[in-house]
Amino acid sequence: MSKIKQDKIQMQRKVQGLYREIKQQRKEEKNNNKIGIVIVDICVVLGILILLLNAFIKEF
């Protein structure tokens, strides 16, 4: 193979490697966002439950 072809192949491998890294980072960010959303949802539900229990305790 000529030097130019080898350089092209090397460049393609570099670009593919960078693309895979970026794709993996995005995947990890999405998973982190899902975990954050679940935590917020749990906090909201607990907050509503506490408010409801507080209201019932005051009535009795």
C-alpha positions in Angstrom: 0.0 0.0 0.0 1.1 3.5 -0.6 1.8 6.0 2.1 -1.3 8.0 1.2 -3.6 5.0 1.6 -2.0 4.1 4.9 -2.5 7.7 6.1 -6.2 7.6 5.0 -6.8 4.4 6.8 -5.1 5.7 10.0 -7.2 8.9 9.9 -10.4 6.8 9.4 -9.5 4.7 12.5 -8.9 7.8 14.5 -12.2 9.4 13.5 -14.1 6.1 14.2 -12.4 5.9 17.6 -13.4 9.5 18.5 -16.9 8.9 17.2 -17.2 5.8 19.5 -16.0 7.8 22.5 -18.4 10.6 21.9 -21.3 8.1 21.4 -20.4 6.3 24.7 -20.2 9.7 26.6 -23.7 10.6 25.3 -25.0 7.2 26.3 -23.6 7.7 29.8 -25.1 11.2 30.1 -28.5 9.9 29.1 -28.3 7.2 31.9 -27.2 9.9 34.4 -30.2 12.0 33.4 -32.6 9.0 33.8 -31.2 8.4 37.3 -31.7 12.1 38.2 -35.3 12.1 36.9 -36.1 9.0 39.0 -34.7 10.6 42.1 -36.7 13.8 41.5 -39.9 11.8 40.9 -39.4 9.9 44.2 -38.8 13.2 46.1 -42.0 14.7 44.6 -44.1 11.6 45.5 -42.7 11.6 49.1 -43.4 15.3 49.4 -47.0 14.8 48.3 -47.4 11.9 50.8 -46.0 14.0 53.6 -48.4 16.8 52.8 -51.4 14.4 52.7 -50.4 12.8 56.0 -49.9 16.1 57.6 -53.4 17.2 56.5 -55.0 13.9 57.8 -53.2 14.2 61.2 -54.4 17.8 61.6 -58.0 16.8 60.9 -58.1 14.0 63.6 
